[in-house]
Amino acid sequence: MRSVVWFRGKDLRLSDHPALCSALSTGEVVLVFVVDPYFFAPERAQKIAHRMQFLVESLQVLSDAIAARGSRLWIAHGESVHVVPRIAAAVRADRVTAMRWSEPFGVERDRRVAAALAADGRRLDLFEGETLAAPGQVRTGSGTPFAVFTPFSRAFAKSVTVDAALEAPRVLPPPPAFCIDMHAEHRNIWKGDDGNDWGVPSLASLGIERNPRLVAAGEQAAEQRLGRFFQTGAASRYTDGRNQMGCPDGVEGTSRLSQDLKFGTLSARHVWHTSRHHLEKYPDAKKTYLNELVWREFAYDVVREKPQVMTDPFRPAWRGFPWRNPDLDRGWQAWVEGKTGYPVVDAAARQLLAEGFVHNRARMIAASFLCKHLLLDYRLGEAHYMQHLTDGDWAINNLAWQWSAGCGVDAQPWFRVFNPVTQGENFDADGVYVKRWVPELAKLHAKYIHKPWEAPPLELRAANIELGRTYPRPVVDHALARGRFIATAEGYLRSTE
């Protein structure tokens, strides 16, 4: 049997890759990645530059690793729904193997590819591995999906046994010498106008300037991050450390693996078993960290079962909520640029733009501020984060934003409004996070770092701060904004009962 192994943007690794392992166990293999204009058209790629940089660089690492093991990753160009069936025909494959995707557009793409292959006597075999549980595996007693995380997590613990991760192949067979049919019908899949084989796209070809502040890409760098999480002691302190934005001792409190799980440079079950092993002596940290992986499972389950959440609030009562018009609200641009006058909110905004990442606690504070202080639609923030996040994951980003707004699955109570001052004081007590990302406040005493408007004139002068000029005054008053949101939400939700 000959198989095309179709690598995609969420499985950029050789270890724990069931689709690859199945193909290797059944015969000859041709390894393929399709540069699909859905993501790679320059005008689209430039809008998600951080994600594309990580993807392209991870893809190059994968290609090099395949070459080092004796094979080749073939790079094809075109729309996957057309190109993949043509590749299968060109190499005379019996089947195509790939890792399953959960998002609606991925499901539809795979349906169309499967139908085209079937019409030609071939098949698409999809393998699990995007998540720890298979689709539909975690259900209520009546067989329905969960809408609340805690019972989901209990059911997960009872119903899911996470298999061991598969080893990466040490060697890979070269592609069959005769299998690439280069006649005119298929030539443009593999070669450019100059007749040379296409390789991994460069950032320059996509019109993207490389951002050196992004985390290192690829499977090896991901493994190093995972190892560092345990070696530094961050993992053993995770229960409390994960909320600390400032990292005063210089050691990050989180694993920073979100982009690796998103792009599959690490598999979820590899992270699961590695964490269980290293945290055996730290039961609280172990439970807390593994629970974050189960939260990821929950997000994917919600999107698979109710794909409409990608465009509409999960809770029907919120679908006509009277959000303010961002074009008429100066707060929107201030929030985007990090100039709201609330230091921790501004730090989150600037970190996002600079390095394509935001600490999770800062994400929650910033999201609450947008939705509840500014009364702006969560979908604005969701789209802005997806544009700039390196780890932009459709399911998790959506679930998190709806949670913050109060309209999603297992959402926080809508009347809970984060106070950005007290949140900053609790989780960035010395102002390390704020001073890093809002350097104009770097000389301000920690007592006032989260509320510079309360600093005495002498303190501001000593710190070279002039409110309204070197750093903005708050765009809204916390108490007034909180009252406005609660009154608006209470009135609207009552009207929909």
N, C-alpha and C positions, 0 to 999 in steps of 0.2 A: 504493500500500500504506500502511496505517496501523499504526503500532507503538506499543504501550505499553512505555516504558522503565522497568523496575522497578529503581529504586535500592534498595540494601540496605545493611546496616551495615558493609560492607567495601569500598565503592567511592564514598566521599563526596567526589567530585571531578568536575571537568569535563574536565581534561586526561587524555590517555591512557585514554579510556573506550571500548573497542571496541563495547560494547553500544549506547552512545549514538551513536557515529559510524555504525554500521551502520544504525540506525533513521533517522538524518538523511539518509543517502544513498539511502534507498529510498522516502521519502514523508513523510507526516504523522506527527507524534509527539505522544504524551501522556506527560508525565513524572510518575512516581508514586513515593511512598514509603508503605509500609504500617506503621502503628503496631500491631505485633502484640503481643498480651498475653503471648506467650512471653517477651518481654523487657520490655515496657512496663507490665505490670500493676504497680501501685505496690508491692505487697508483694515482688515479684521485683526491680524496679528498685532499691529501697532496699538490697537485699543486695549490689548491685554498683554502688554510687553513683558511684565514680570513673569507671568505664567509661561509665556512663549520662550523666554530666555531659559527658564528652568527645564522646560520640555526639550528644547533643542539641544541643550548641553547634556541632559540625561540621555537623550537619544544617541548622541555621539559617543558617550561612555559605553552604552549598550552595544553599539556597532563595533567599537574597539574590542570589547570583551568577547564578542562573537568571533571576530577575526583572530584574536589571540588563541581561541580554542579550535581553530582550523576551518571555520565556515565563513559565511558572509551574510550580512543583512542587506537584502535588496531593497532599494528605495524606489517606490513607484509614485507617480504623480497623477492626480485626477480625483474625481468624486468616488468615494469608496463603494457606493452602491453599484457603480458601473465597473470600476477598475478591478475589484476583488474577483468577481466572476470571470473577467477576462484573464486575470493572472492564473486562476485555476485552470482555465482552458489552455493558456499558453504553455504551462508547465505540465499539462496532462495529469493534474492531481486528482485523486479520488475524493478528497474532502479538504475543507478549510477548518482549522482549529483556532479558537480565540477565547479570551476571557470575557465573561458576561458583564454587560453594563446595566445599570439600573435606571438611569435618567430617561425620560420619555423619548427624546430625540434619538438616543442610542438604541433603545428598544425598537423604534420604527426603522432605523437604519439596518439593524440586524434582521428584521423581518423581511425587508426588501432584498438584502443580500441572500438570505436563505432561499427565498422564492426563486431568485435568478439562478442560483446554483442548482436547485432541484429541477428546474426546467431543462437543465443540461445534464441531468443524471448525477449530480454531485450533491454534497450536503455540507452544512455548516454545523459543526459541533462546538457548543458553548460550554465552558467549564467555570465552576464556581471558584471564588478566591478574592473577589472584590470585597467581600465581607466574611465574617466568621461563620455566620449562619446562612443557610441556603434560603432563597426567597420562599416565604410562606412557612418557614420552619417554626417561628415563634408566634403562637396564637393564643387567644383566650380559650377558656374551656368550651365555649360555643363555636370556636373555629374562626372568630373574627379578628381583625387586626387590633392591636392595642392603640389607645389614644393618650395614655399616660405612661411616663417613663418607668416609674418605680415598679408597677406590676409587670411591665415588659422585662425589666431587668431580672425580676424573680423568675419569670417563666424562662428567660434565656438560661439562667443558671441550672434550671431543672431539665431543659430539653436539648441543650446544645453541648456536645462534646467536641472541642476544638482539636482537629487532627494535627499531628506533627507536621511541621513545614518540610517540604521536599528539598533535597540537596540540589545545588546547581550542578549541571553536567560539567565534568572536568575537560572533556573534549566534545567537539561537535563534528559530525561528518560533513565533508564538503558537499555543496549542492550537486546533484547528478549533472554530469558534464553536458548531457544532451537535452536537458529539460527546458532550457530557456529558448523558446521558439522566437527568433528575431525577425520573422517575416513582417512585411509592412503593416499588417493588421494590428500587430502588438508592439511594434518598435517604439512608438511614442510613449508607451507606459514606462519604459526603462531608460530611455535616452532623451537628452535635450536636443535642441535644434542644431547644436554643434556636433552631434553624433556621439558625445561622451556620456557615459553612464552618470545618472544623477546620484549624488551623495546626500548626506544629511544637510539640510538647508543651513546656510549661515545666517547669523543675525543681520548682517549687512544686506543680504538678499531680501530680507523681510522688512528692511528699513528701520531696524531696531538698534538703538545704541545700547551697548552692554552696560548694565548696572553692576559695578563691582561690590555693591553692598548686599546683594542677594546671597543667600546661603549657597554653598557649593552643591552642584548637581550630581546625580548619578548614584548607582548602587553602593559603590565603595564609600563615598562621602556620607551616605545615609547610614551605613553600618557604623561608621566612626561616630556619628551623632548619637546613635543608640548606645554605643559603648561608653561614650563620654557621660551620658545621662546617669549611668550607674557608677562610673569611676569617680566622678566629682562629688558624689554623695547627694546630688540633687534628687535622685529617685527616692532615697530613703527619707528625705524631708518633704516629699511631694505634697502630702496632705495639707500642710500650711504654706509651703514654699510656692506652690502653683499660683497663689493669689498675689504674691509680692511682685509688684511691677518693677521695682527699682534695683533688685539684686545688689544690695549694698556690699556684699562680699565678693562681687564679681562673678558669681556662679549663678547661671540662669536657673530659675526654679521649675521650668518646664522642659520637656524633652525636645522641643522644636522639630518634631517629626511629622507635623501636619502635612507639609508639602510632599513628604515621602510616601505617606499613606494615600494622598490624593493621586499622585502620579505612579504609584506602585513601584517606586525604587526600593521599597520594603513592603513585604506582605503583612497584612493585619495579623495573621496567625503566627508569623515569625516574631513580631513585636509582642504578641500575647504570651507566647511560651518563654521568650527571653525575659520578659518582665516577671512572670511568675517565678522563674528560677532565681533571679537576682534579688527579688524582694521577699523571699520566703521568710526571712528573719524580721521583716517589717510589715506585719499584717495590715496595719492601718493604711500605710502608703500603697501596699499591694492592692487592697480593696478599692482605694480611691482611684488609682491609675487604671486598673482594669475596668472600672466603672465608666471611665471616659471612653474606652474602646467600645463598651456596650452602648453608650450614648450615640456613638457613630453608627452602630448597628440600627438603633432606633430611627435615626434620621433617614437612613437608606430605606428602611422598611416603610416609613411614612410616604416617601416619594414613590416607591414602587406601587403601593396600594392606592394612593391618592395623588396622582401626578398633577392634578389641578392646583396643588399647593404651590407649584412653581410660579403661578401667575396670580392666584387669589388667596385671601386669608383662609386658613383652615376652618375658622369659626364663621359660619354664614352671617352671623349678626354684624360682623365687621366689614362686610363687603361694600357698604355704602358710607363708611365712616367719613365724617367731614374734615379730612386733613386740609391743612392750609395750602395755598398755592405757593410753590417755591419761588416762582418768578416775582412774587410780590413781597417776599420775605428775605431781608438781608441776612437772616440767620443761616440760610442754606449755604451761601458762598462762604460765610465765616466758618461754618462747620467743616466744609470741604478743605479749606486752606489752613485750618488750625488757628483761627483768629476770633474765637468766641469770647475770650476773656476768662474762660474757665481753664486753668492750666492743664489739668489732666485730660480734659477733652481735646485740647489743642495738641498735646503731646501725642495722643493716639492718632490724630489726623496727620500729623507730620511724619510719624513713624511709618504709617501706611504708604504715604507717597514716596518716602525715601528708600525703604527697604522691603516693601511688599509684604509686611508682616505687622500684626498688632497683637500685643499681649492679650490673652483672653479676658482678663479682668478689665483691661482698658477698652476692649471691644464692647463689653456689656455696658460700661459707663457711657461710652460714646453713642451707642445705639439708643439707650434710654434717653439721653439728652436730645437726640434728633427727634425721636417720636413723641416724647412727652414734654420736654421743655419748649421745643420749637413747633410741636404739633404738625410735623411733616411725615408724609407717608413712608412707612418702613421700606417700601420697595425702592425708594430713591437711594436709601443707604445700602440696601442689599446690592443694587446694581453698581453703585460706586465702589463698594468693597470687591465685588467680583471683577471689576475692571482692573484694580490695582493689586489685589492679593496674589502673592506667589502660590499660596496654598488654597486658592479659591476653589472650594468644593461646592457644587450646586446644592446638594442635599443639606449639608451641614450649615452652609451660609444662610440658606433659606430658613431652616429650622431655628437657628439662633436669632435671626432678625425678627421672626414672628414671635418667638419667646419674649424678646425684649419689648415688643410692642404690646403684647398681651392678647394677641389674636390667633396664636398658633396652637399646636399640639402641646399639651402639658405646659402651657404658658405660665409665666409668673403672673400673679394677680394684676389686673390692669391698673389698679389703684396704687400699686407700688411704684414709686418714682425715686430713682437713685438720686441722692444728693451728691453732686460731683465733688464738693468740698470734703465732706466726711468720708466719701469713698477714697479720695486721694490721701487723706490723713490716715486712714486705716491701712491702706495697701501700698503707700509710698511715703511713709512717715518722714523720711529724711529728704524727700524731694529729689531722689536720685534720678528717677524716671523723667520727671518734669524738667530737671536741669539739663538732662541730656538732649531732649528734643525741643525744649523752649529755652535756648541759651540766653535770651535776653533777660531771663529771670534767674540766671545762674548764681548771682551774688546775693540774692535775697535770702534772709534768714528762713530756716525751715518752718518756723512758727507761722510765717505768712505765705509760704510758697504756694499753697493751694487757695489762697484768698488774698491776693496782693492788694485789692482795693481796701482792705482793712489795715494795711501796714501804715504806720505813722509816716509823715512826710520826710522825717530825717532818715528813716530806714530806706525809703524809696530812693532818696537822693544818694545815699551811700551805695546803693546797688545800681546806680545809673539807670533808674527806671522812671519814666514819665508816663503815667497812665493816660491812655488816649493818643499817645504818640509813639513811644517805643514798645508799648504793649497795650492792647485794647482793653477798654472797660467791658464788663459783661454785657452781652447782647440782650440778655433777659435777666430778670430777678428770679432767683430760684423759687421763693415762696409764691410769687405771683404766677409764675409759669406752672408750677405744680397745681395751684388752685384752678387755673384755666383748663388744664388738661382733665383734671378730675371732674370738673363741672361739665365739660364738653362730652366726655365719655359717659358719664352717668346719665346725662340727658338723652344722648343718642341711644345708648343701649336699652334704656327704659322704653324708648319709643319703638324698639324692635321686638319687644317681648310679646 
